[in-house]
């Protein structure tokens, strides 16, 4: 029996049986897939704590194409992001990003650039001290481009900047939110800013949330099975109370 290993992020998981766990992993070599980890919830198990949500790990398994759940044989920690997990604002941002990725990708769709985007975003968020909400928008912008949706943004942007009318607004197709010239300038600046410098930017939080909602609509209207974002409701409630 030949085993393969790959880097992975734990997107989500739930209990199975008395001690096992079923997890959704996003990997650099095999994309997203579901796996069963036997004994993962037994504190004496070699897997104890490794398969918590958002952990960055190495996994070893014997890949079977006809198997609905891959069986993990071995796993190792790479990074558990303790600073993210110790901050309520950071952890909400991180869960929103993980859900965006999970809803945007199909099983076994391989895109190493998306994996590197996720890895770099989490590594930078871990050590950032402010503007955590900007990381969601940064991830949305780059995820949309890597999934081939960047032309939708560019086409609407060109319509705005080529329009000589005094009203410089446009609608994405089937969207309920307006984007104006200022929003596109924000998108351009965030897109061209090194991720490590996001905490140095300064925008109105309402504009950031408006742009995030637009990108949620872009992804949901153009991707299969995107569905409702549970983490979005949680973050909106937090923003109302801050």
N, C-alpha and C positions, 0 to 999 in steps of 0.2 A: 504494500500500500504506500503510495507516494503522497507526501503532505506538501502543501504550499504555505507560504506565509506572506502577509501583507500588512501595511500600516492601515489603521482604521480609526474612525471616530464613532463613538457610541451615540447614535441619534436618539434612541428611546428604548425602553424595555419594560417588560411586565412579568410578574410571577407566573410560574408554570409548575404545577404539582407541588410537592412538599418543599423541595430545595432548589429546583431548577429555575431557569429564567429564559425567556425568549427575547432576543434583542434585534434591533435594526442597526446594521453597521454600514458606514459609508467608507469605502476603501479606495486607495489610489489605483489599484490594479484590476479590481473586479466591480467597481461601482458599488451600488447599494444592494444589500441582500439581508434576509432574515436568517437568524441562526438560533439554535438552542444550545444553552450552556448548562450542562448537567452539574448540579451541586453548587451553582454560583452563589446561592443564598445561605450556604452552610459556612459559618464563620471559620471553620477549620479547613475549608476547601482552599486549594491553591488558586482558585478563581475569586476568592472573597475580596470584594471591593473593586475589582478590576473593571467590571462591566457596569459601572455607574454611568448615568447619562453624561455626555460631553467629554468623557475621558478619551485621551489620545493613546492608542495602544498598538501593539503588534499582536496579530492573531495567526494561529496555525490551524489548518483544517484540510481535509481531503475533499476537494470540490467535486460535487456531483451535480451535473446539469439537470437531472430529472428529480432532484430532491427539493421539496418546498422549503425545508429548513436545513441549512448547512449545520454540521456538527463540529463544534469547536473542540480541538484536542489540547490546545495550549495557548496561553496568552501572557503578555508582558506589558507592564506599564511603560509609557513614554512620558506622558504629562497628564496630571489630573487637574491643572489650573486652580490651585488653591486660592489665589487672590480673587478670581472670578466667583468662586463658590462662597467666599466670605463676604461678598457685597451683594445686597439685594438688587441694586440697579444693574450691576454687571451680569448677574445670573439671569435676570429677566431678558436682557439684551441677548445673551448667549442662547437661551432657550428659543427666543424668537428666530434667531439665525438658523438654529438646527431645524426648527419646524419649516422654515422657508425652504431649506435645502431638501428636506424629506418630501415635502409636497411638490417640489419642482422637478424631481428626478424619478425616472422609472427604474425598476429593478435591473441590475446588471448593466446599466448605462454607464460606460467608462468615460470619464473626462478628467484627466490628471490636473488640468488647469483649475477646475472647480475644487478639486481636493486641495491644491496648493493655496487657493484663495481662502478656503475655510481654515486651513492650518495657520496661515499668516494672520488672518483676522483674529483668531483666538489668541495667538501668541502676543499680538500687539494689545488687544483688549486686556489681557492679563496684567500688563504693566502700565496701563493708562490711568490717569487720575481724574478725567472729566470728559464731557461730550460723548458719553457711552452710546447715546441714542444715534449719534452720527454713524456709528459702525453698522447699524442696521441698513441705513440708506446706502452707505458705501458698498455693502455686500449685495444689496438689491441691484444697484446699478451694474456692478461687474458680473453678477450672476445672469442678469438679463442679456448682457452682451455675449457671455460664453454660451448661452443657450440659443444664440442666433436671433435675439429679439432687439438688438441694438438699432437696426434700421428703422423700426417703428418710432423710436425716440428721435433719431436724426431727421426723419421725414417731417415730423411735426415741428421740430426745432427750425428746420429750414423754412417752413411755411410762416413761422413767426417773424424771423429776421428778414425775410424777403417782403413782408407785408408793409406797405407804406401808410396804411390806415392808422389813425390815432389810437384805435382800440387794438392792442397787441395781446390777444388772448386766443387760445385754441382749445379744442377738446380732443382727447384721445377717443378713438372710436369706441362707442358703448360705455364710456366712462362718465361719472357724475362730477368729476373734479376738474376745475380749470387749472391750466398751467399758463403762466405769462412769461415775459422775457426775463424777469428777475429769477424765476424758478429755473429756467434753463441755464442762466449764468451760475446759479448755485450748483446745478448738476455738473456743469463743466469744471467748476473749481474743485468740487469734491472728487470728481473723476480724475483730475490731473494732480491732485494732492497726494503725496506719499502718505500711506496709511498711518505712519508714525506721527504725522503732523496734523491729523484730524483734530486732536485736542486743542490745537492752536486756532482753529476757525471759530467764528462767532456769528451764528444765525439766530433768527427768531424761531423758537421752538414750534410755533404753529406752522411755519413754513416747512420745517423738517417733517412734521407729522403729515402735512398735506402731501408732500412728495412721497413719503413712505406709502401712503394710501394709494397714490397713483401707480406706483410700481407694483403694489399688491394686485391692483386691477389688471395691469399689463400681464403679469404672470398668470393670474387666474383665468383671464380671457383667452390666453394663447397656449395653455398647457393642459394636458389631460389630467383629470383627477386631482386638481389642485385643492379645491374645496375650501372650507372655512378654517381660518387661522385662530386656534384657541388662545395662543399667547398674545395675539393682538388685543383681545378684549381685556386681558389682565394688565397689559401695559397702559392701555387707555384709561383704565380705572385708577392706576397709580398716578398718571399724569394729571387727572382731575383733582387729586388730593394733594398735589405738590405746588 
